[in-house]
């Protein structure tokens, strides 16, 4: 929506900083305005594209509706086809993956949801629904699922995925969690534990907030137009965030999954009651999934031994 010149300007700024700085650029989009010109530019400059696609039309079109009241599946799919077509024709390929939000619609059609990504060989990140933005609208309450339902659904999807005879597509967070089991290192922001130090977000007005999910009215470390980063990392809001978040971390340390989860997503916990000291809302579901995945991994290791 900002236009191609905006992205060209960003690249000019990055290049002006010299060879000692490395940047990885990515864009998350619904694909509706992803023209051929954008695709060629993103491919040439190594941008990664994330397309929001919640599954087949019968799921996606219910919860991703355009202003005219029509579902947006066809537009997103057309964007995907343009990217695939470009990659087939060119040596310079563009990396594209998909993000799907798990809702009650997904639960009602869980096999259709899984089969869609499998049959089309689409790498997908499954995200839980957060109480933010349009999801806070009372009309969206029928999309919400409980932590237990989330855990049950994710276990079902994992079992289908891990039993596939061939690895043809990836599902996150399963692949991230498995890597964490093996390496002991987190591979996801929501399981980072200290995400407020590892990640930052700068909004269009220059406000520095913990990540893209927060806005300046919740936690704001400063503004890049008037503050330097040393001041931002010593701001009252960052110390308040760190202090409140440490309560969750300390209370979770006895949990057998702490080395993987580190207390989960701070934003997910905060948005229910506006307390940063609350645990991730989907904590119970995460534990169910971790328990199950660990049993499967141990069983496979024992079998291979």
C-alpha positions in Angstrom: 0.0 0.0 0.0 3.0 2.3 0.6 4.1 1.7 -3.0 7.3 0.4 -4.6 9.2 3.6 -4.0 9.0 3.1 -0.3 10.8 -0.2 -0.5 13.4 1.2 -2.9 14.1 4.0 -0.4 14.6 1.4 2.4 17.1 -0.5 0.4 19.0 2.7 -0.4 19.3 3.5 3.3 20.5 -0.1 4.1 23.1 0.0 1.4 24.3 3.5 2.5 25.4 1.9 5.8 28.2 0.0 4.1 29.2 -3.7 3.8 29.5 -4.3 7.6 25.8 -4.4 8.0 23.7 -7.4 6.8 19.9 -7.1 6.4 17.2 -9.7 5.8 14.0 -8.2 4.5 10.6 -9.8 4.5 7.1 -8.8 4.1 3.8 -10.2 5.4 0.8 -9.6 3.1 -2.6 -10.9 2.2 -1.3 -10.8 -1.4 -4.2 -8.8 -2.8 -2.0 -6.0 -4.1 1.0 -8.2 -4.9 1.6 -7.2 -8.5 4.1 -8.6 -11.0 6.2 -5.5 -10.5 6.4 -6.1 -6.7 7.3 -9.8 -7.2 10.1 -9.0 -9.6 11.5 -6.4 -7.2 11.3 -8.6 -4.2 13.0 -11.5 -6.0 15.8 -9.3 -7.2 16.4 -7.9 -3.7 16.0 -11.2 -1.8 12.9 -10.3 0.1 11.0 -13.2 1.7 7.2 -13.1 1.3 4.7 -14.5 3.8 1.2 -14.9 2.5 -1.8 -15.0 4.8 -3.8 -18.1 3.8 -6.0 -19.8 6.4 -6.6 -23.0 4.3 -9.1 -23.9 1.6 -11.8 -21.5 0.4 -14.4 -22.9 2.8 -12.2 -21.9 5.8 -10.4 -18.8 4.4 -13.4 -17.1 2.9 -15.3 -17.1 6.2 -12.7 -15.2 8.2 -10.8 -13.2 5.6 -13.5 -11.0 3.9 -12.9 -8.0 1.7 -14.8 -4.7 2.2 -17.3 -5.8 -0.5 -18.2 -8.8 1.7 -16.6 -11.4 -0.6 -14.0 -13.9 0.5 -10.4 -13.1 -0.5 -9.2 -16.6 -1.3 -9.1 -16.2 -5.0 -7.0 -13.0 -4.8 -4.5 -14.7 -2.4 -4.3 -17.7 -4.6 -3.7 -15.6 -7.7 -0.8 -13.9 -5.9 0.6 -17.4 -5.0 0.3 -18.4 -8.7 2.2 -15.3 -9.9 5.0 -16.1 -7.5 5.1 -19.8 -8.5 5.1 -18.9 -12.2 7.9 -16.3 -11.7 10.0 -19.0 -9.9 9.5 -21.4 -12.7 10.7 -18.9 -15.3 13.6 -17.4 -13.5 16.9 -18.5 -11.9 16.5 -15.8 -9.3 13.7 -17.3 -7.2 11.6 -15.7 -4.5 11.1 -17.4 -1.1 7.5 -17.7 -0.1 5.7 -19.3 2.8 2.2 -19.2 4.2 0.7 -18.2 7.6 -2.6 -19.8 8.7 -4.5 -18.7 11.8 -6.1 -21.7 13.7 -9.7 -20.9 14.5 -12.9 -22.7 15.2 -13.5 -22.9 11.5 -10.2 -24.8 11.2 -11.2 -27.2 13.9 -14.5 -28.0 12.2 -12.6 -28.9 9.0 -9.3 -30.1 10.4 -8.6 -32.7 7.8 -9.5 -30.3 4.9 -7.2 -27.8 6.5 -4.3 -30.2 6.7 -4.9 -31.8 3.2 -5.0 -28.4 1.6 -1.4 -27.5 2.6 -0.2 -31.1 2.0 -1.7 -31.5 -1.5 -0.4 -28.1 -2.6 3.0 -28.6 -0.9 2.7 -25.2 0.9 5.1 -24.6 3.8 2.9 -23.2 6.5 3.2 -21.5 9.9 0.2 -22.2 12.1 -0.6 -19.3 14.4 -3.0 -19.2 17.3 -5.7 -16.5 17.4 -4.7 -13.5 19.5 -7.1 -11.1 21.2 -6.0 -8.1 19.2 -7.3 -6.1 16.2 -10.4 -7.5 14.5 -10.3 -10.6 16.7 -11.6 -8.4 19.6 -14.8 -7.6 17.7 -17.7 -9.4 19.3 -18.6 -10.7 15.8 -15.4 -12.7 15.9 -16.1 -14.5 19.1 -17.2 -17.6 17.2 -13.7 -17.9 15.9 -12.0 -18.3 19.3 -10.8 -21.6 20.6 -9.8 -22.7 24.1 -6.2 -23.7 25.0 -7.3 -27.3 25.3 -8.9 -27.3 21.9 -5.7 -25.7 20.5 -3.6 -28.4 22.0 -5.8 -31.2 20.7 -5.9 -29.8 17.2 -2.1 -29.3 17.1 -1.5 -32.8 18.3 -3.8 -34.2 15.6 -2.0 -32.1 12.9 1.4 -33.1 14.2 0.5 -36.8 14.1 -0.6 -36.6 10.5 2.5 -34.6 9.5 5.1 -36.8 11.3 3.6 -40.0 9.8 3.9 -38.8 6.2 6.1 -41.3 4.3 7.9 -38.4 2.6 8.8 -34.9 3.7 7.1 -32.7 1.1 6.1 -29.6 3.2 7.0 -28.0 6.5 4.7 -27.0 9.4 5.8 -24.5 11.9 5.9 -24.5 14.9 6.4 -28.3 14.7 9.8 -28.0 12.9 10.9 -25.2 15.3 10.0 -27.3 18.3 11.7 -30.4 17.1 14.9 -28.3 16.4 14.7 -27.0 19.9 14.4 -30.5 21.3 17.7 -31.4 19.6 19.6 -28.2 19.9 18.4 -26.7 23.2 18.1 -23.4 21.4 14.8 -21.6 20.8 13.8 -21.0 17.2 10.7 -18.9 17.6 10.1 -15.5 19.1 7.2 -16.6 21.2 9.4 -19.2 23.0 12.4 -16.9 23.3 11.9 -15.9 27.0 13.7 -12.6 26.5 12.0 -11.5 23.3 11.9 -7.9 24.6 15.7 -7.8 24.1 16.0 -10.1 21.0 13.2 -8.3 19.0 12.2 -4.7 18.4 9.5 -3.1 16.4 9.5 0.5 15.1 6.1 1.8 14.1 5.5 4.2 11.2 5.8 7.2 13.6 9.1 6.0 15.0 7.9 4.6 18.3 10.0 1.7 19.6 7.9 -1.2 21.1 8.7 -4.8 22.1 7.5 -6.4 18.9 5.0 -5.9 16.1 2.1 -7.0 18.3 2.4 -4.2 20.8 1.5 -0.6 20.3 2.9 2.5 22.0 0.0 2.8 24.4 1.0 -0.5 26.1 4.8 -0.4 26.1 7.0 2.2 24.4 10.8 2.4 24.9 11.2 5.7 23.1 11.0 7.2 19.6 13.9 7.0 17.0 13.2 10.6 16.0 14.2 12.0 19.4 15.8 9.1 21.4 18.9 7.0 20.8 18.9 3.2 21.5 21.0 3.5 24.7 18.2 5.6 26.2 15.5 3.3 24.8 17.2 0.3 26.4 17.2 2.1 29.7 13.7 3.4 29.5 11.2 3.1 32.3 8.8 1.0 30.1 11.5 -1.5 29.2 12.4 -1.9 32.9 8.7 -2.3 33.7 8.3 -4.9 31.0 11.4 -6.8 32.1 10.3 -6.7 35.8 6.7 -7.9 35.1 7.9 -10.6 32.6 10.4 -12.0 35.0 7.5 -13.0 37.3 6.2 -15.3 34.6 9.6 -16.7 33.8 10.3 -17.4 37.5 7.0 -19.1 38.0 7.5 -21.3 35.0 11.1 -22.5 35.8 9.8 -25.6 37.6 7.9 -26.7 34.5 9.5 -29.6 32.6 9.0 -27.7 29.3 10.7 -24.4 30.4 13.8 -25.1 28.4 11.6 -25.1 25.2 8.9 -22.6 26.1 10.4 -20.0 28.5 7.0 -18.8 29.5 5.5 -18.5 26.0 4.2 -15.4 24.3 4.0 -12.4 26.5 1.5 -10.6 24.3 -0.8 -13.7 24.4 -0.9 -13.6 28.2 -1.2 -9.8 28.4 -4.2 -9.4 26.1 -6.6 -11.4 28.2 -6.5 -9.3 31.4 -3.9 -6.7 30.6 -1.4 -8.2 33.1 2.1 -8.9 31.7 2.7 -11.2 34.6 0.0 -13.6 33.2 1.2 -16.7 31.4 0.6 -17.3 27.7 -3.1 -17.9 27.3 -2.4 -21.1 25.3 0.0 -22.4 28.0 -2.1 -25.6 28.6 -2.3 -26.3 24.9 1.5 -25.8 24.4 2.2 -28.3 27.3 -0.1 -30.9 25.7 1.7 -30.5 22.4 5.2 -30.6 24.0 4.3 -33.8 26.0 3.0 -35.5 23.0 5.9 -34.5 20.7 8.5 -35.6 23.3 6.9 -39.0 23.5 6.9 -39.4 19.8 10.6 -38.3 19.5 11.6 -40.7 22.3 9.7 -43.6 20.7 11.4 -42.9 17.3 14.9 -42.7 19.0 14.3 -46.0 20.9 13.1 -47.7 17.7 16.1 -46.5 15.7 18.5 -47.7 18.5 
